[in-house]
Amino acid sequence: MINYKDECVIDFKDPEEVVLKQLKAHLELKTEGSLSDYILDFCDLNNYRIEEVAALIKSDKELKTLLKQDCIFRGIFKNPNKVEKW
């Protein structure tokens, strides 16, 4: 995939588990805003490809669930459990 910053990104120097741990530590600093903004910030700070970090998130059940809930809360995803009012 093509990333908008392909000319300056680096591959993971650390094992994927370490990068995932660093991402979780970065997300714990979250004070306001969406998780996706913090994930993009993490990628930008560490010069990681967004696609590679997304693949790590997809493989981690906890982060995947948290990101999905945040997207539902922010209206990015439609809430499947929403009850329609008459």
Number of C-alpha atoms within 10 A of each C-alpha: 8 8 12 10 12 12 7 10 16 11 10 15 8 9 8 13 11 12 17 17 11 13 19 15 11 14 18 10 9 12 8 8 10 14 18 14 13 19 20 15 15 19 19 14 9 13 16 21 22 21 13 15 20 15 10 18 20 14 11 13 10 10 18 15 13 13 17 15 16 17 17 14 13 12 10 11 12 11 12 7 6 7 7 5 4 3
